[in-house]
Amino acid sequence: MIRVDFSVPFQFEAIPIGIDFTTAWAEVNARNARLSRTMEQDQLSLTEMARSLQQVSCLLDQTGAVYAANCLHSFQGELSLGSLAVVVVDFPYGNDTRSAAQGTLRAILASRGAGWAGTVFETPCGQAAVFTGGQSYELPPAFSKTGEPIQVLTTQLHAVIPIPSSRSANDRGDSGRMCLIAFSTPNHGHWEKCYAPIMASVLRSLQFTEVTPARDRDQ
């Protein structure tokens, strides 16, 4: 079992993982209450947001997310939004983390096409394949002032870090693991000065720790 530790950006607020609709409704209403009155939503919009939050929360749980968060703050006098997710997945990459990172980077860039760029960086926790680019998403009507679905182009950073296998893990025959970090913002002009330094700090602070499950310790 792997524990992932890193410095959490102060601008971000954690998203509960694996919650039901009641918890999602309470979370959405609590966040709405903290916003200014000019940004308050009607009950129908809040309900739709709660459903969306629950769906995202369950999806994060299913994909192995260990942390997820979003932010809504002011940067250089403009409203700025961002989202962050950290996921750990089983992936038998072998014993060479550098080759795994380089191979992953080539495969991902080939699948994304033009507009994406990346490289392999040396981080305190090992090799990290880091790539950036843009991707478009459709937001549901509840998140639109016009009441119609809207297309939103986001600037994204993804990092894939092969987790070095410990000797004990190899002895147990455990498969390899990778840590995936995904960041996204619709505020393209804020990326370089606001979010790039934040994500660099996250990568520099990332640490992996092998944790023995309680059931194994008791045997």
C-alpha positions as CSV (number, residue, x, y, z in Angstrom):
1,M,0.0,0.0,0.0
2,I,1.4,3.4,-1.0
3,R,0.8,6.7,0.9
4,V,1.2,9.9,-1.2
5,D,2.2,13.1,0.6
6,F,2.6,16.5,-0.9
7,S,2.3,20.2,-0.1
8,V,-1.4,21.1,-0.6
9,P,-1.8,24.5,-2.3
10,F,-3.5,26.9,0.1
11,Q,-5.8,28.2,-2.7
12,F,-7.4,24.8,-3.1
13,E,-10.3,23.3,-1.2
14,A,-10.5,19.5,-1.0
15,I,-13.3,17.6,-2.7
16,P,-14.7,14.8,-0.7
17,I,-14.1,11.4,-2.4
18,G,-16.8,8.7,-2.6
19,I,-19.7,10.7,-1.1
20,D,-23.5,10.3,-1.4
21,F,-25.9,12.9,-2.7
22,T,-26.8,14.2,0.8
23,T,-23.2,14.9,1.6
24,A,-22.7,16.5,-1.8
25,W,-25.8,18.7,-1.3
26,A,-24.4,19.9,2.1
27,E,-21.0,20.5,0.5
28,V,-22.4,22.6,-2.3
29,N,-24.6,24.7,0.0
30,A,-21.7,25.3,2.4
31,R,-19.5,26.5,-0.4
32,N,-22.3,28.7,-1.9
33,A,-22.8,30.3,1.5
34,R,-19.2,31.4,1.6
35,L,-19.5,33.2,-1.8
36,S,-20.7,36.8,-2.1
37,R,-24.4,37.4,-2.7
38,T,-23.7,38.3,-6.3
39,M,-22.6,34.8,-7.0
40,E,-25.4,32.9,-5.2
41,Q,-27.2,30.2,-7.1
42,D,-30.9,29.3,-7.1
43,Q,-32.0,25.9,-5.7
44,L,-32.3,24.2,-9.1
45,S,-28.8,25.1,-10.0
46,L,-27.5,24.0,-6.5
47,T,-29.3,20.7,-7.0
48,E,-27.7,20.2,-10.3
49,M,-24.3,21.1,-8.9
50,A,-24.8,18.6,-6.1
51,R,-25.6,15.9,-8.5
52,S,-22.5,16.8,-10.6
53,L,-20.3,16.8,-7.5
54,Q,-21.5,13.4,-6.4
55,Q,-20.9,12.0,-9.8
56,V,-17.4,13.4,-9.9
57,S,-16.7,12.2,-6.3
58,C,-17.8,8.7,-7.1
59,L,-15.7,8.7,-10.3
60,L,-12.7,9.8,-8.4
61,D,-13.2,7.0,-5.9
62,Q,-13.5,4.4,-8.6
63,T,-10.3,5.6,-10.4
64,G,-8.2,5.4,-7.2
65,A,-7.9,9.1,-6.4
66,V,-6.1,9.9,-3.1
67,Y,-6.8,13.6,-3.3
68,A,-8.9,16.0,-5.3
69,A,-9.5,19.8,-4.9
70,N,-10.7,22.9,-6.7
71,C,-10.2,26.6,-6.2
72,L,-12.2,29.8,-6.7
73,H,-10.2,32.9,-5.9
74,S,-9.1,36.3,-7.2
75,F,-5.9,36.6,-9.2
76,Q,-4.8,40.0,-10.5
77,G,-8.3,41.3,-10.0
78,E,-10.0,38.5,-12.0
79,L,-11.9,35.5,-10.9
80,S,-9.8,32.4,-11.2
81,L,-10.7,28.7,-11.2
82,G,-8.7,25.5,-11.1
83,S,-9.0,21.8,-10.3
84,L,-6.4,19.3,-9.1
85,A,-6.5,15.5,-8.7
86,V,-3.9,12.9,-7.6
87,V,-4.5,9.3,-8.5
88,V,-2.5,6.1,-7.8
89,V,-3.1,3.2,-10.2
90,D,-1.6,-0.3,-10.6
91,F,0.7,-0.4,-13.6
92,P,3.4,-3.1,-14.1
93,Y,6.0,-0.9,-15.7
94,G,9.1,-3.1,-14.8
95,N,12.1,-1.9,-12.8
96,D,13.3,1.1,-14.7
97,T,11.4,4.3,-13.7
98,R,13.2,6.4,-16.3
99,S,12.2,4.2,-19.2
100,A,8.7,4.0,-17.9
101,A,8.4,7.8,-17.6
102,Q,9.9,8.3,-21.1
103,G,7.7,5.6,-22.7
104,T,4.6,7.0,-21.0
105,L,5.4,10.5,-22.2
106,R,5.8,9.4,-25.8
107,A,2.6,7.4,-25.8
108,I,0.5,10.2,-24.3
109,L,1.9,12.9,-26.5
110,A,1.2,10.7,-29.6
111,S,-2.4,10.3,-28.5
112,R,-3.0,14.0,-27.7
113,G,-1.6,15.3,-31.0
114,A,-0.7,18.9,-31.8
115,G,-0.9,21.5,-29.1
116,W,0.6,19.3,-26.4
117,A,4.3,19.3,-25.2
118,G,6.2,17.6,-22.5
119,T,9.4,16.3,-21.1
120,V,10.8,14.0,-18.3
121,F,11.9,15.8,-15.2
122,E,14.0,14.5,-12.2
123,T,12.0,15.1,-9.0
124,P,12.8,14.2,-5.4
125,C,10.5,11.2,-5.7
126,G,11.9,10.0,-9.1
127,Q,11.3,10.4,-12.8
128,A,8.2,12.4,-13.8
129,A,6.7,12.7,-17.3
130,V,5.1,16.1,-17.4
131,F,3.1,17.5,-20.3
132,T,0.8,20.5,-20.9
133,G,-1.8,21.4,-23.4
134,G,-5.4,22.4,-23.9
135,Q,-8.6,20.5,-23.9
136,S,-12.3,21.5,-24.4
137,Y,-15.2,20.3,-22.2
138,E,-18.9,20.9,-22.3
139,L,-20.5,22.2,-19.1
140,P,-24.1,21.5,-18.2
141,P,-26.7,24.3,-18.2
142,A,-26.6,24.7,-14.4
143,F,-23.1,26.2,-14.7
144,S,-24.0,28.6,-17.5
145,K,-25.6,32.1,-17.2
146,T,-27.5,31.6,-20.4
147,G,-29.1,28.3,-19.3
148,E,-27.5,26.5,-22.2
149,P,-24.5,24.0,-22.3
150,I,-21.2,25.8,-23.0
151,Q,-17.9,24.7,-24.3
152,V,-15.0,25.6,-22.1
153,L,-11.3,25.4,-23.2
154,T,-9.0,24.5,-20.4
155,T,-5.2,24.7,-19.9
156,Q,-4.0,21.5,-18.4
157,L,-0.9,20.0,-16.8
158,H,-0.5,16.2,-16.3
159,A,2.3,14.4,-14.6
160,V,2.9,10.7,-14.5
161,I,5.4,9.4,-11.9
162,P,6.3,5.7,-11.8
163,I,6.5,4.8,-8.1
164,P,9.7,3.0,-7.3
165,S,9.0,-0.5,-6.1
166,S,10.3,-1.4,-2.7
167,R,12.1,-4.7,-2.0
168,S,9.2,-5.8,0.2
169,A,6.7,-5.1,-2.5
170,N,8.8,-7.2,-5.0
171,D,9.0,-10.0,-2.5
172,R,5.2,-10.1,-2.3
173,G,4.8,-10.0,-6.0
174,D,3.0,-6.7,-6.0
175,S,2.5,-5.0,-9.4
176,G,4.1,-1.6,-10.1
177,R,2.2,1.6,-9.5
178,M,2.1,5.0,-11.0
179,C,1.0,8.3,-9.6
180,L,-1.0,10.6,-11.9
181,I,-1.4,14.3,-11.2
182,A,-3.9,16.3,-13.2
183,F,-4.5,20.1,-13.1
184,S,-6.9,22.1,-15.2
185,T,-7.9,25.8,-15.4
186,P,-10.2,27.7,-17.8
187,N,-8.1,30.9,-17.1
188,H,-5.4,30.5,-19.7
189,G,-3.8,33.9,-18.8
190,H,-3.3,32.8,-15.2
191,W,-1.3,29.6,-16.0
192,E,2.2,31.0,-16.2
193,K,2.2,33.3,-13.2
194,C,-0.3,31.7,-10.8
195,Y,-0.7,28.0,-11.5
196,A,2.6,26.9,-13.0
197,P,4.5,27.8,-9.7
198,I,1.8,26.0,-7.7
199,M,2.2,22.8,-9.7
200,A,6.0,23.0,-9.6
201,S,5.7,23.1,-5.8
202,V,3.4,20.1,-5.7
203,L,5.8,18.0,-7.8
204,R,8.8,19.1,-5.7
205,S,7.1,18.2,-2.4
206,L,5.7,14.8,-3.6
207,Q,6.7,11.8,-1.5
208,F,5.8,8.1,-1.5
209,T,5.7,5.9,1.6
210,E,5.2,2.1,1.7
211,V,2.5,1.5,4.3
212,T,1.7,-2.0,5.7
213,P,-2.1,-2.5,5.9
214,A,-3.3,-3.2,9.4
215,R,-4.4,-6.8,8.5
216,D,-0.9,-7.6,7.4
217,R,0.7,-6.1,10.6
218,D,-1.6,-8.3,12.7
219,Q,-0.5,-11.5,11.1
